[in-house]
Amino acid sequence: MPLPELLGTTEAAKRIDVDKATLTRWVASGRMVAAAKLPKKNGAYLFTRDEVERIAAVVAAGDTPASPEEVKA
């Protein structure tokens, strides 16, 4: 089985058309799932292409990704 293609924070932010800081907040709040984080305090997050495409579709529809609390409600 091939490994999933991973995108860094900068590339993911460009594809979703949001600022890198927005992605960081979305990961911290559980609105977006990072596949991994590079070492060190300021290491970039890595995202699967599927996750980036999922979030890009939500943003393109004029919405923001749901938080875990919103999903449960």
C-alpha positions in Angstrom: 0.0 0.0 0.0 1.5 3.4 -1.0 2.2 6.0 1.7 -0.2 9.0 1.7 1.2 12.2 0.2 1.9 14.7 3.0 1.7 18.4 2.6 3.4 20.9 4.9 1.7 23.8 6.6 2.7 26.4 3.9 1.5 24.2 1.0 -1.7 23.2 2.8 -2.5 26.9 3.6 -2.0 27.9 -0.1 -4.3 25.1 -1.3 -7.0 26.0 1.2 -6.4 29.8 0.7 -6.0 30.6 4.4 -3.1 31.9 6.5 -0.7 29.4 8.1 -1.7 30.8 11.5 -5.3 29.8 10.7 -4.3 26.2 10.1 -2.4 26.1 13.3 -5.5 27.4 15.2 -7.7 24.8 13.5 -5.3 22.0 14.5 -5.2 23.2 18.1 -9.0 23.4 18.2 -9.5 20.0 16.6 -11.1 21.5 13.4 -8.3 20.0 11.3 -6.3 16.8 11.8 -2.5 16.9 11.2 -0.9 13.6 10.2 2.3 14.6 12.0 4.4 17.5 13.3 8.0 18.1 12.6 10.3 18.3 15.6 11.0 21.4 17.6 8.5 23.9 19.0 7.9 25.6 15.6 8.1 22.5 13.5 5.6 22.4 10.6 2.5 20.3 10.7 2.1 17.7 7.9 -1.3 17.0 6.5 -2.6 14.3 4.2 -3.8 15.4 0.8 -7.3 14.0 1.7 -7.5 16.2 4.8 -6.4 19.3 2.9 -9.0 18.6 0.1 -11.7 18.0 2.7 -11.0 21.3 4.5 -10.6 23.2 1.1 -14.1 22.0 0.1 -15.6 23.3 3.4 -13.8 26.6 3.0 -14.8 26.9 -0.7 -18.4 26.5 0.4 -18.1 29.5 2.6 -17.9 27.6 5.9 -15.3 27.0 8.5 -14.5 23.4 9.6 -16.6 22.2 12.5 -15.0 21.8 15.9 -15.3 18.5 17.7 -18.0 20.1 20.0 -20.1 21.2 17.0 -19.9 17.7 15.5 -21.2 16.1 18.7 -24.2 18.5 18.9 
